[in-house]
Amino acid sequence: MDLLVETDRIIYVVEIKIKPKHEDIGVLIAKLDLIKKSQPEREVVGVLAGTLVGKEIEAYAREKGVLVYRY
């Protein structure tokens, strides 16, 4: 996890990779699950940020409920 942003209602877990891979998404989802267990009353949102995000990776992340941002 590269960044954790908390608001009153939502926790954003951000993973930043130049060129993310499938396993990076799996690691992010595992972190999301841990945080959801410890903070069940709050919404937990996963965010994948990257420069070279392939279409397949983006589709996989979105399928898993992860937001995707390119920079």
PDB file of N, CA, C and O in Angstrom:
ATOM      1  N   MET A   1       0.855  -1.159   0.000  1.00  0.00           N
ATOM      2  CA  MET A   1       0.000   0.000   0.000  1.00  0.00           C
ATOM      3  C   MET A   1       0.902   1.222   0.000  1.00  0.00           C
ATOM      4  O   MET A   1       1.799   1.360   0.832  1.00  0.00           O
ATOM      5  N   ASP A   2       0.643   2.099  -0.947  1.00  0.00           N
ATOM      6  CA  ASP A   2       1.460   3.298  -1.062  1.00  0.00           C
ATOM      7  C   ASP A   2       0.822   4.501  -0.394  1.00  0.00           C
ATOM      8  O   ASP A   2       1.512   5.442  -0.003  1.00  0.00           O
ATOM      9  N   LEU A   3      -0.493   4.467  -0.264  1.00  0.00           N
ATOM     10  CA  LEU A   3      -1.188   5.625   0.284  1.00  0.00           C
ATOM     11  C   LEU A   3      -2.486   5.159   0.925  1.00  0.00           C
ATOM     12  O   LEU A   3      -3.196   4.318   0.373  1.00  0.00           O
ATOM     13  N   LEU A   4      -2.786   5.709   2.086  1.00  0.00           N
ATOM     14  CA  LEU A   4      -4.035   5.426   2.779  1.00  0.00           C
ATOM     15  C   LEU A   4      -4.679   6.769   3.097  1.00  0.00           C
ATOM     16  O   LEU A   4      -4.101   7.587   3.812  1.00  0.00           O
ATOM     17  N   VAL A   5      -5.870   6.993   2.567  1.00  0.00           N
ATOM     18  CA  VAL A   5      -6.578   8.254   2.782  1.00  0.00           C
ATOM     19  C   VAL A   5      -7.878   7.940   3.505  1.00  0.00           C
ATOM     20  O   VAL A   5      -8.670   7.117   3.045  1.00  0.00           O
ATOM     21  N   GLU A   6      -8.095   8.598   4.637  1.00  0.00           N
ATOM     22  CA  GLU A   6      -9.296   8.364   5.423  1.00  0.00           C
ATOM     23  C   GLU A   6     -10.153   9.615   5.478  1.00  0.00           C
ATOM     24  O   GLU A   6      -9.655  10.718   5.702  1.00  0.00           O
ATOM     25  N   THR A   7     -11.453   9.426   5.268  1.00  0.00           N
ATOM     26  CA  THR A   7     -12.426  10.482   5.503  1.00  0.00           C
ATOM     27  C   THR A   7     -13.345   9.978   6.608  1.00  0.00           C
ATOM     28  O   THR A   7     -13.105   8.914   7.179  1.00  0.00           O
ATOM     29  N   ASP A   8     -14.379  10.725   6.909  1.00  0.00           N
ATOM     30  CA  ASP A   8     -15.303  10.290   7.959  1.00  0.00           C
ATOM     31  C   ASP A   8     -15.981   8.969   7.622  1.00  0.00           C
ATOM     32  O   ASP A   8     -16.256   8.159   8.507  1.00  0.00           O
ATOM     33  N   ARG A   9     -16.249   8.758   6.335  1.00  0.00           N
ATOM     34  CA  ARG A   9     -17.005   7.575   5.929  1.00  0.00           C
ATOM     35  C   ARG A   9     -16.230   6.578   5.092  1.00  0.00           C
ATOM     36  O   ARG A   9     -16.582   5.399   5.058  1.00  0.00           O
ATOM     37  N   ILE A  10     -15.178   7.024   4.413  1.00  0.00           N
ATOM     38  CA  ILE A  10     -14.512   6.171   3.424  1.00  0.00           C
ATOM     39  C   ILE A  10     -13.015   6.091   3.695  1.00  0.00           C
ATOM     40  O   ILE A  10     -12.385   7.068   4.100  1.00  0.00           O
ATOM     41  N   ILE A  11     -12.463   4.909   3.465  1.00  0.00           N
ATOM     42  CA  ILE A  11     -11.014   4.703   3.500  1.00  0.00           C
ATOM     43  C   ILE A  11     -10.584   4.331   2.083  1.00  0.00           C
ATOM     44  O   ILE A  11     -11.085   3.366   1.506  1.00  0.00           O
ATOM     45  N   TYR A  12      -9.662   5.097   1.534  1.00  0.00           N
ATOM     46  CA  TYR A  12      -9.116   4.818   0.202  1.00  0.00           C
ATOM     47  C   TYR A  12      -7.748   4.171   0.370  1.00  0.00           C
ATOM     48  O   TYR A  12      -6.869   4.719   1.036  1.00  0.00           O
ATOM     49  N   VAL A  13      -7.578   3.010  -0.235  1.00  0.00           N
ATOM     50  CA  VAL A  13      -6.302   2.302  -0.211  1.00  0.00           C
ATOM     51  C   VAL A  13      -5.733   2.390  -1.625  1.00  0.00           C
ATOM     52  O   VAL A  13      -6.314   1.859  -2.572  1.00  0.00           O
ATOM     53  N   VAL A  14      -4.591   3.065  -1.758  1.00  0.00           N
ATOM     54  CA  VAL A  14      -4.041   3.366  -3.079  1.00  0.00           C
ATOM     55  C   VAL A  14      -2.739   2.607  -3.298  1.00  0.00           C
ATOM     56  O   VAL A  14      -1.828   2.652  -2.472  1.00  0.00           O
ATOM     57  N   GLU A  15      -2.672   1.923  -4.406  1.00  0.00           N
ATOM     58  CA  GLU A  15      -1.454   1.225  -4.840  1.00  0.00           C
ATOM     59  C   GLU A  15      -0.958   1.942  -6.091  1.00  0.00           C
ATOM     60  O   GLU A  15      -1.703   2.100  -7.058  1.00  0.00           O
ATOM     61  N   ILE A  16       0.304   2.374  -6.070  1.00  0.00           N
ATOM     62  CA  ILE A  16       0.872   3.109  -7.196  1.00  0.00           C
ATOM     63  C   ILE A  16       1.966   2.261  -7.835  1.00  0.00           C
ATOM     64  O   ILE A  16       2.922   1.856  -7.174  1.00  0.00           O
ATOM     65  N   LYS A  17       1.811   2.001  -9.119  1.00  0.00           N
ATOM     66  CA  LYS A  17       2.781   1.209  -9.877  1.00  0.00           C
ATOM     67  C   LYS A  17       2.982   1.858 -11.240  1.00  0.00           C
ATOM     68  O   LYS A  17       2.026   2.358 -11.833  1.00  0.00           O
ATOM     69  N   ILE A  18       4.204   1.856 -11.736  1.00  0.00           N
ATOM     70  CA  ILE A  18       4.451   2.362 -13.086  1.00  0.00           C
ATOM     71  C   ILE A  18       3.704   1.493 -14.100  1.00  0.00           C
ATOM     72  O   ILE A  18       2.943   1.996 -14.925  1.00  0.00           O
ATOM     73  N   LYS A  19       3.933   0.187 -14.023  1.00  0.00           N
ATOM     74  CA  LYS A  19       3.288  -0.764 -14.932  1.00  0.00           C
ATOM     75  C   LYS A  19       2.693  -1.893 -14.085  1.00  0.00           C
ATOM     76  O   LYS A  19       3.349  -2.912 -13.864  1.00  0.00           O
ATOM     77  N   PRO A  20       1.459  -1.719 -13.613  1.00  0.00           N
ATOM     78  CA  PRO A  20       0.864  -2.724 -12.733  1.00  0.00           C
ATOM     79  C   PRO A  20       0.636  -4.062 -13.430  1.00  0.00           C
ATOM     80  O   PRO A  20       0.429  -4.143 -14.641  1.00  0.00           O
ATOM     81  N   LYS A  21       0.685  -5.108 -12.605  1.00  0.00           N
ATOM     82  CA  LYS A  21       0.472  -6.480 -13.074  1.00  0.00           C
ATOM     83  C   LYS A  21      -0.734  -7.068 -12.340  1.00  0.00           C
ATOM     84  O   LYS A  21      -1.232  -6.481 -11.379  1.00  0.00           O
ATOM     85  N   HIS A  22      -1.191  -8.217 -12.795  1.00  0.00           N
ATOM     86  CA  HIS A  22      -2.322  -8.884 -12.141  1.00  0.00           C
ATOM     87  C   HIS A  22      -2.050  -9.114 -10.660  1.00  0.00           C
ATOM     88  O   HIS A  22      -2.930  -8.904  -9.827  1.00  0.00           O
ATOM     89  N   GLU A  23      -0.843  -9.540 -10.332  1.00  0.00           N
ATOM     90  CA  GLU A  23      -0.555  -9.839  -8.927  1.00  0.00           C
ATOM     91  C   GLU A  23      -0.596  -8.589  -8.056  1.00  0.00           C
ATOM     92  O   GLU A  23      -0.871  -8.690  -6.860  1.00  0.00           O
ATOM     93  N   ASP A  24      -0.331  -7.420  -8.621  1.00  0.00           N
ATOM     94  CA  ASP A  24      -0.439  -6.172  -7.857  1.00  0.00           C
ATOM     95  C   ASP A  24      -1.886  -5.928  -7.434  1.00  0.00           C
ATOM     96  O   ASP A  24      -2.145  -5.430  -6.339  1.00  0.00           O
ATOM     97  N   ILE A  25      -2.809  -6.275  -8.295  1.00  0.00           N
ATOM     98  CA  ILE A  25      -4.227  -6.126  -7.976  1.00  0.00           C
ATOM     99  C   ILE A  25      -4.616  -7.115  -6.886  1.00  0.00           C
ATOM    100  O   ILE A  25      -5.373  -6.775  -5.976  1.00  0.00           O
ATOM    101  N   GLY A  26      -4.100  -8.340  -6.975  1.00  0.00           N
ATOM    102  CA  GLY A  26      -4.368  -9.335  -5.941  1.00  0.00           C
ATOM    103  C   GLY A  26      -3.863  -8.897  -4.581  1.00  0.00           C
ATOM    104  O   GLY A  26      -4.543  -9.087  -3.572  1.00  0.00           O
ATOM    105  N   VAL A  27      -2.684  -8.316  -4.546  1.00  0.00           N
ATOM    106  CA  VAL A  27      -2.119  -7.813  -3.286  1.00  0.00           C
ATOM    107  C   VAL A  27      -2.986  -6.681  -2.745  1.00  0.00           C
ATOM    108  O   VAL A  27      -3.263  -6.627  -1.547  1.00  0.00           O
ATOM    109  N   LEU A  28      -3.411  -5.782  -3.620  1.00  0.00           N
ATOM    110  CA  LEU A  28      -4.270  -4.673  -3.199  1.00  0.00           C
ATOM    111  C   LEU A  28      -5.585  -5.195  -2.627  1.00  0.00           C
ATOM    112  O   LEU A  28      -6.050  -4.696  -1.601  1.00  0.00           O
ATOM    113  N   ILE A  29      -6.181  -6.173  -3.263  1.00  0.00           N
ATOM    114  CA  ILE A  29      -7.446  -6.732  -2.783  1.00  0.00           C
ATOM    115  C   ILE A  29      -7.261  -7.394  -1.420  1.00  0.00           C
ATOM    116  O   ILE A  29      -8.137  -7.286  -0.562  1.00  0.00           O
ATOM    117  N   ALA A  30      -6.144  -8.072  -1.211  1.00  0.00           N
ATOM    118  CA  ALA A  30      -5.869  -8.678   0.094  1.00  0.00           C
ATOM    119  C   ALA A  30      -5.778  -7.604   1.177  1.00  0.00           C
ATOM    120  O   ALA A  30      -6.280  -7.794   2.285  1.00  0.00           O
ATOM    121  N   LYS A  31      -5.145  -6.489   0.863  1.00  0.00           N
ATOM    122  CA  LYS A  31      -5.046  -5.377   1.820  1.00  0.00           C
ATOM    123  C   LYS A  31      -6.428  -4.783   2.098  1.00  0.00           C
ATOM    124  O   LYS A  31      -6.749  -4.439   3.236  1.00  0.00           O
ATOM    125  N   LEU A  32      -7.235  -4.667   1.050  1.00  0.00           N
ATOM    126  CA  LEU A  32      -8.596  -4.155   1.230  1.00  0.00           C
ATOM    127  C   LEU A  32      -9.389  -5.047   2.175  1.00  0.00           C
ATOM    128  O   LEU A  32     -10.101  -4.555   3.050  1.00  0.00           O
ATOM    129  N   ASP A  33      -9.265  -6.352   1.999  1.00  0.00           N
ATOM    130  CA  ASP A  33      -9.989  -7.298   2.848  1.00  0.00           C
ATOM    131  C   ASP A  33      -9.588  -7.154   4.309  1.00  0.00           C
ATOM    132  O   ASP A  33     -10.443  -7.200   5.193  1.00  0.00           O
ATOM    133  N   LEU A  34      -8.299  -6.982   4.572  1.00  0.00           N
ATOM    134  CA  LEU A  34      -7.833  -6.802   5.953  1.00  0.00           C
ATOM    135  C   LEU A  34      -8.405  -5.532   6.572  1.00  0.00           C
ATOM    136  O   LEU A  34      -8.845  -5.538   7.722  1.00  0.00           O
ATOM    137  N   ILE A  35      -8.398  -4.466   5.821  1.00  0.00           N
ATOM    138  CA  ILE A  35      -8.907  -3.198   6.344  1.00  0.00           C
ATOM    139  C   ILE A  35     -10.417  -3.269   6.539  1.00  0.00           C
ATOM    140  O   ILE A  35     -10.939  -2.730   7.515  1.00  0.00           O
ATOM    141  N   LYS A  36     -11.123  -3.928   5.624  1.00  0.00           N
ATOM    142  CA  LYS A  36     -12.577  -4.075   5.765  1.00  0.00           C
ATOM    143  C   LYS A  36     -12.930  -4.834   7.035  1.00  0.00           C
ATOM    144  O   LYS A  36     -13.919  -4.513   7.694  1.00  0.00           O
ATOM    145  N   LYS A  37     -12.136  -5.835   7.383  1.00  0.00           N
ATOM    146  CA  LYS A  37     -12.389  -6.609   8.601  1.00  0.00           C
ATOM    147  C   LYS A  37     -12.177  -5.767   9.851  1.00  0.00           C
ATOM    148  O   LYS A  37     -12.902  -5.921  10.834  1.00  0.00           O
ATOM    149  N   SER A  38     -11.190  -4.880   9.820  1.00  0.00           N
ATOM    150  CA  SER A  38     -10.900  -4.070  11.005  1.00  0.00           C
ATOM    151  C   SER A  38     -11.758  -2.806  11.075  1.00  0.00           C
ATOM    152  O   SER A  38     -11.862  -2.192  12.136  1.00  0.00           O
ATOM    153  N   GLN A  39     -12.369  -2.415   9.962  1.00  0.00           N
ATOM    154  CA  GLN A  39     -13.203  -1.205   9.903  1.00  0.00           C
ATOM    155  C   GLN A  39     -14.536  -1.524   9.213  1.00  0.00           C
ATOM    156  O   GLN A  39     -14.843  -0.932   8.178  1.00  0.00           O
ATOM    157  N   PRO A  40     -15.331  -2.447   9.765  1.00  0.00           N
ATOM    158  CA  PRO A  40     -16.542  -2.880   9.055  1.00  0.00           C
ATOM    159  C   PRO A  40     -17.598  -1.788   8.882  1.00  0.00           C
ATOM    160  O   PRO A  40     -18.467  -1.901   8.017  1.00  0.00           O
ATOM    161  N   GLU A  41     -17.533  -0.752   9.682  1.00  0.00           N
ATOM    162  CA  GLU A  41     -18.537   0.309   9.606  1.00  0.00           C
ATOM    163  C   GLU A  41     -18.234   1.351   8.522  1.00  0.00           C
ATOM    164  O   GLU A  41     -19.057   2.227   8.253  1.00  0.00           O
ATOM    165  N   ARG A  42     -17.071   1.255   7.911  1.00  0.00           N
ATOM    166  CA  ARG A  42     -16.671   2.237   6.902  1.00  0.00           C
ATOM    167  C   ARG A  42     -16.520   1.585   5.533  1.00  0.00           C
ATOM    168  O   ARG A  42     -16.178   0.408   5.420  1.00  0.00           O
ATOM    169  N   GLU A  43     -16.782   2.373   4.505  1.00  0.00           N
ATOM    170  CA  GLU A  43     -16.575   1.904   3.136  1.00  0.00           C
ATOM    171  C   GLU A  43     -15.074   1.922   2.842  1.00  0.00           C
ATOM    172  O   GLU A  43     -14.384   2.883   3.182  1.00  0.00           O
ATOM    173  N   VAL A  44     -14.578   0.873   2.216  1.00  0.00           N
ATOM    174  CA  VAL A  44     -13.162   0.778   1.853  1.00  0.00           C
ATOM    175  C   VAL A  44     -13.082   0.678   0.331  1.00  0.00           C
ATOM    176  O   VAL A  44     -13.691  -0.199  -0.281  1.00  0.00           O
ATOM    177  N   VAL A  45     -12.316   1.597  -0.266  1.00  0.00           N
ATOM    178  CA  VAL A  45     -12.229   1.681  -1.721  1.00  0.00           C
ATOM    179  C   VAL A  45     -10.786   1.459  -2.154  1.00  0.00           C
ATOM    180  O   VAL A  45      -9.872   2.097  -1.632  1.00  0.00           O
ATOM    181  N   GLY A  46     -10.584   0.567  -3.095  1.00  0.00           N
ATOM    182  CA  GLY A  46      -9.258   0.324  -3.646  1.00  0.00           C
ATOM    183  C   GLY A  46      -9.022   1.174  -4.878  1.00  0.00           C
ATOM    184  O   GLY A  46      -9.907   1.343  -5.717  1.00  0.00           O
ATOM    185  N   VAL A  47      -7.811   1.705  -4.971  1.00  0.00           N
ATOM    186  CA  VAL A  47      -7.445   2.540  -6.113  1.00  0.00           C
ATOM    187  C   VAL A  47      -6.096   2.059  -6.635  1.00  0.00           C
ATOM    188  O   VAL A  47      -5.137   1.925  -5.875  1.00  0.00           O
ATOM    189  N   LEU A  48      -6.032   1.803  -7.928  1.00  0.00           N
ATOM    190  CA  LEU A  48      -4.782   1.449  -8.587  1.00  0.00           C
ATOM    191  C   LEU A  48      -4.388   2.613  -9.481  1.00  0.00           C
ATOM    192  O   LEU A  48      -5.148   2.998 -10.370  1.00  0.00           O
ATOM    193  N   ALA A  49      -3.210   3.175  -9.252  1.00  0.00           N
ATOM    194  CA  ALA A  49      -2.717   4.285 -10.066  1.00  0.00           C
ATOM    195  C   ALA A  49      -1.456   3.837 -10.778  1.00  0.00           C
ATOM    196  O   ALA A  49      -0.583   3.210 -10.179  1.00  0.00           O
ATOM    197  N   GLY A  50      -1.363   4.163 -12.065  1.00  0.00           N
ATOM    198  CA  GLY A  50      -0.188   3.758 -12.821  1.00  0.00           C
ATOM    199  C   GLY A  50      -0.030   4.551 -14.099  1.00  0.00           C
ATOM    200  O   GLY A  50      -0.964   5.202 -14.567  1.00  0.00           O
ATOM    201  N   THR A  51       1.151   4.487 -14.649  1.00  0.00           N
ATOM    202  CA  THR A  51       1.446   5.179 -15.897  1.00  0.00           C
ATOM    203  C   THR A  51       1.123   4.294 -17.097  1.00  0.00           C
ATOM    204  O   THR A  51       0.454   4.728 -18.035  1.00  0.00           O
ATOM    205  N   LEU A  52       1.594   3.071 -17.063  1.00  0.00           N
ATOM    206  CA  LEU A  52       1.417   2.136 -18.177  1.00  0.00           C
ATOM    207  C   LEU A  52       0.430   1.044 -17.766  1.00  0.00           C
ATOM    208  O   LEU A  52       0.820  -0.096 -17.514  1.00  0.00           O
ATOM    209  N   VAL A  53      -0.837   1.404 -17.704  1.00  0.00           N
ATOM    210  CA  VAL A  53      -1.873   0.459 -17.300  1.00  0.00           C
ATOM    211  C   VAL A  53      -2.482  -0.132 -18.570  1.00  0.00           C
ATOM    212  O   VAL A  53      -3.163   0.563 -19.325  1.00  0.00           O
ATOM    213  N   GLY A  54      -2.230  -1.412 -18.796  1.00  0.00           N
ATOM    214  CA  GLY A  54      -2.779  -2.081 -19.970  1.00  0.00           C
ATOM    215  C   GLY A  54      -4.290  -2.238 -19.876  1.00  0.00           C
ATOM    216  O   GLY A  54      -4.858  -2.225 -18.784  1.00  0.00           O
ATOM    217  N   LYS A  55      -4.932  -2.386 -21.025  1.00  0.00           N
ATOM    218  CA  LYS A  55      -6.391  -2.522 -21.060  1.00  0.00           C
ATOM    219  C   LYS A  55      -6.860  -3.751 -20.293  1.00  0.00           C
ATOM    220  O   LYS A  55      -7.880  -3.708 -19.605  1.00  0.00           O
ATOM    221  N   GLU A  56      -6.116  -4.844 -20.412  1.00  0.00           N
ATOM    222  CA  GLU A  56      -6.481  -6.074 -19.704  1.00  0.00           C
ATOM    223  C   GLU A  56      -6.376  -5.884 -18.193  1.00  0.00           C
ATOM    224  O   GLU A  56      -7.239  -6.339 -17.443  1.00  0.00           O
ATOM    225  N   ILE A  57      -5.327  -5.218 -17.755  1.00  0.00           N
ATOM    226  CA  ILE A  57      -5.136  -4.956 -16.325  1.00  0.00           C
ATOM    227  C   ILE A  57      -6.242  -4.041 -15.813  1.00  0.00           C
ATOM    228  O   ILE A  57      -6.804  -4.275 -14.743  1.00  0.00           O
ATOM    229  N   GLU A  58      -6.550  -3.004 -16.577  1.00  0.00           N
ATOM    230  CA  GLU A  58      -7.610  -2.077 -16.170  1.00  0.00           C
ATOM    231  C   GLU A  58      -8.953  -2.797 -16.069  1.00  0.00           C
ATOM    232  O   GLU A  58      -9.691  -2.600 -15.104  1.00  0.00           O
ATOM    233  N   ALA A  59      -9.269  -3.622 -17.050  1.00  0.00           N
ATOM    234  CA  ALA A  59     -10.531  -4.364 -17.034  1.00  0.00           C
ATOM    235  C   ALA A  59     -10.594  -5.308 -15.834  1.00  0.00           C
ATOM    236  O   ALA A  59     -11.629  -5.412 -15.176  1.00  0.00           O
ATOM    237  N   TYR A  60      -9.500  -5.987 -15.554  1.00  0.00           N
ATOM    238  CA  TYR A  60      -9.446  -6.914 -14.416  1.00  0.00           C
ATOM    239  C   TYR A  60      -9.651  -6.162 -13.103  1.00  0.00           C
ATOM    240  O   TYR A  60     -10.414  -6.603 -12.244  1.00  0.00           O
ATOM    241  N   ALA A  61      -8.969  -5.029 -12.951  1.00  0.00           N
ATOM    242  CA  ALA A  61      -9.091  -4.242 -11.721  1.00  0.00           C
ATOM    243  C   ALA A  61     -10.525  -3.752 -11.539  1.00  0.00           C
ATOM    244  O   ALA A  61     -11.091  -3.862 -10.451  1.00  0.00           O
ATOM    245  N   ARG A  62     -11.100  -3.219 -12.589  1.00  0.00           N
ATOM    246  CA  ARG A  62     -12.472  -2.709 -12.499  1.00  0.00           C
ATOM    247  C   ARG A  62     -13.461  -3.844 -12.208  1.00  0.00           C
ATOM    248  O   ARG A  62     -14.433  -3.654 -11.477  1.00  0.00           O
ATOM    249  N   GLU A  63     -13.207  -5.015 -12.780  1.00  0.00           N
ATOM    250  CA  GLU A  63     -14.043  -6.187 -12.510  1.00  0.00           C
ATOM    251  C   GLU A  63     -14.012  -6.544 -11.023  1.00  0.00           C
ATOM    252  O   GLU A  63     -15.001  -7.024 -10.469  1.00  0.00           O
ATOM    253  N   LYS A  64     -12.875  -6.306 -10.392  1.00  0.00           N
ATOM    254  CA  LYS A  64     -12.705  -6.597  -8.966  1.00  0.00           C
ATOM    255  C   LYS A  64     -13.145  -5.434  -8.072  1.00  0.00           C
ATOM    256  O   LYS A  64     -13.009  -5.505  -6.850  1.00  0.00           O
ATOM    257  N   GLY A  65     -13.673  -4.363  -8.680  1.00  0.00           N
ATOM    258  CA  GLY A  65     -14.169  -3.236  -7.901  1.00  0.00           C
ATOM    259  C   GLY A  65     -13.117  -2.204  -7.537  1.00  0.00           C
ATOM    260  O   GLY A  65     -13.335  -1.378  -6.650  1.00  0.00           O
ATOM    261  N   VAL A  66     -11.986  -2.245  -8.211  1.00  0.00           N
ATOM    262  CA  VAL A  66     -10.887  -1.316  -7.939  1.00  0.00           C
ATOM    263  C   VAL A  66     -10.956  -0.160  -8.938  1.00  0.00           C
ATOM    264  O   VAL A  66     -11.104  -0.377 -10.140  1.00  0.00           O
ATOM    265  N   LEU A  67     -10.848   1.065  -8.430  1.00  0.00           N
ATOM    266  CA  LEU A  67     -10.790   2.234  -9.309  1.00  0.00           C
ATOM    267  C   LEU A  67      -9.419   2.295  -9.958  1.00  0.00           C
ATOM    268  O   LEU A  67      -8.426   1.910  -9.341  1.00  0.00           O
ATOM    269  N   VAL A  68      -9.351   2.775 -11.195  1.00  0.00           N
ATOM    270  CA  VAL A  68      -8.078   2.838 -11.920  1.00  0.00           C
ATOM    271  C   VAL A  68      -7.844   4.271 -12.392  1.00  0.00           C
ATOM    272  O   VAL A  68      -8.717   4.895 -12.994  1.00  0.00           O
ATOM    273  N   TYR A  69      -6.648   4.777 -12.106  1.00  0.00           N
ATOM    274  CA  TYR A  69      -6.240   6.111 -12.550  1.00  0.00           C
ATOM    275  C   TYR A  69      -4.893   6.024 -13.235  1.00  0.00           C
ATOM    276  O   TYR A  69      -3.973   5.361 -12.755  1.00  0.00           O
ATOM    277  N   ARG A  70      -4.793   6.699 -14.357  1.00  0.00           N
ATOM    278  CA  ARG A  70      -3.509   6.785 -15.075  1.00  0.00           C
ATOM    279  C   ARG A  70      -2.911   8.153 -14.805  1.00  0.00           C
ATOM    280  O   ARG A  70      -3.629   9.147 -14.701  1.00  0.00           O
ATOM    281  N   TYR A  71      -1.591   8.197 -14.694  1.00  0.00           N
ATOM    282  CA  TYR A  71      -0.919   9.493 -14.516  1.00  0.00           C
ATOM    283  C   TYR A  71       0.229   9.614 -15.467  1.00  0.00           C
ATOM    284  O   TYR A  71       0.921  10.632 -15.474  1.00  0.00           O
TER     285      TYR A  71
END
